[in-house]
């Protein structure tokens, strides 16, 4: 999947420049955005400008929930016509990536209410308390990625960011990637991920998992590399039988035996204090069809094998 990127428009260039630039981009690439084969990438500041225009010209704040059919009669101006076109495309966009440049501090909410059809959402450097509208699409999201933003899971999984909603199950979410954050511990919000198959929490500050991963009965891929774990995670019986990939590299582990995770078909434990001992013990206790992948990885390495 490739990205369709809208470059940031300087504030002094005016809102009409943003509307025209994005409308032109989506007229040329709208088909791949609408069918989900490409991800629409927007700077957070650009989305903030757009949502202010939507609220001002197209809809009252009390009608921001649910799919909105815009008037069929022609708009009064070219700019308003382009704004209507943008709102219509955003309502049907399947995959969205919101980014905020390093060193830029957001001061006002980042609202995603225009996006009614999202299945994939990625956030980068977006403070959770400023994200509004997640409550409207969380139940349909299938892939959720967030980096350089979080200090806890519940900020997004339970509270839905700035929506501060009550916790409800994520009905369609099968892939969660919260790598490269500042998460120090897991919490009960993981139990809301009933159908999760792939979980990446690598490059965080997690010290222990306790029992929090046990509710993930459908889990097949788990990446906890580059954390501070001293004990391997404990999984439930269903996940232990389903698990295909387990990455625990670059933690502080001395053993993974007896933790109920060693049935994974591919397990990586490189970079731990007693990695060679872990490797030998793992191979000694598993069947021949279980492969332990022992290899040195770059500190920048991420994702699953």
Number of C-alpha atoms within 10 A of each C-alpha: 9 12 16 19 16 17 13 16 18 12 12 7 9 11 18 15 15 22 24 16 16 22 23 14 14 22 12 10 14 20 14 19 22 20 13 20 14 21 23 25 19 20 18 23 22 23 18 17 17 21 18 13 17 20 14 11 12 17 13 10 10 7 10 17 15 14 15 15 9 12 9 7 7 10 13 8 9 12 16 18 15 19 24 22 16 21 21 18 20 24 20 19 26 24 26 25 21 21 19 20 14 9 7 9 11 16 9 11 18 24 19 23 19 26 25 22 19 24 21 20 21 19 22 21 21 23 21 23 18 16 20 18 22 23 24 20 20 22 16 16 21 19 19 19 16 23 20 18 18 24 16 18 19 18 17 23 23 22 20 24 20 20 17 15 14 9 15 17 17 22 16 17 23 19 21 18 18 25 25 20 20 17 21 17 16 19 15 14 19 20 19 18 23 18 19 25 20 21 21 21 25 26 25 23 20 21 17 18 20 15 14 19 19 19 21 24 22 20 28 21 23 23 24 26 29 26 21 20 22 18 19 23 20 20 23 18 14 15 24 22 17 17 24 17 21 25 24 26 25 24 25 21 21 18 20 20 14 9 13 17 21 21 22 24 18 20 26 25 28 23 20 22 16 14 21 15 12 20 19 11 14 20 14 10 12 15 11 8 9 17 16 21 16 16 11 13 13 7 9 7 12 18 16 16 12
